[in-house]
């Protein structure tokens, strides 16, 4: 397991080396996977905070537990409309803030 060698790194270069330059198909695929994973983590956290099981959440949105599991694992990324239905079913309010200026 690597240890922290306390070196400052340019993580754009690290990401370029690992996933390709910005705009390449490989980098875009990696970013999509990262967004799917992050979305799943948001949903799982909200579900657990609401003390709702995957099965109950699925019932509330007219889906099945397997779908919720796949979303939470980042295997499946919900459409934005489904994301809003999920958040609404969990009682989560979503705000969009525009920067001033």
ABEGO torsion letter per residue (X at the ends): XBBBAGBBBBAAAAAAAAAEBBGBAAAAAAAAAAAAAAAAAAAAAAAAAAGBBAAAAAAAAGBBAAAAAAAAAGABBBBAAAAAAAAAAAGBBBBBBBBBX
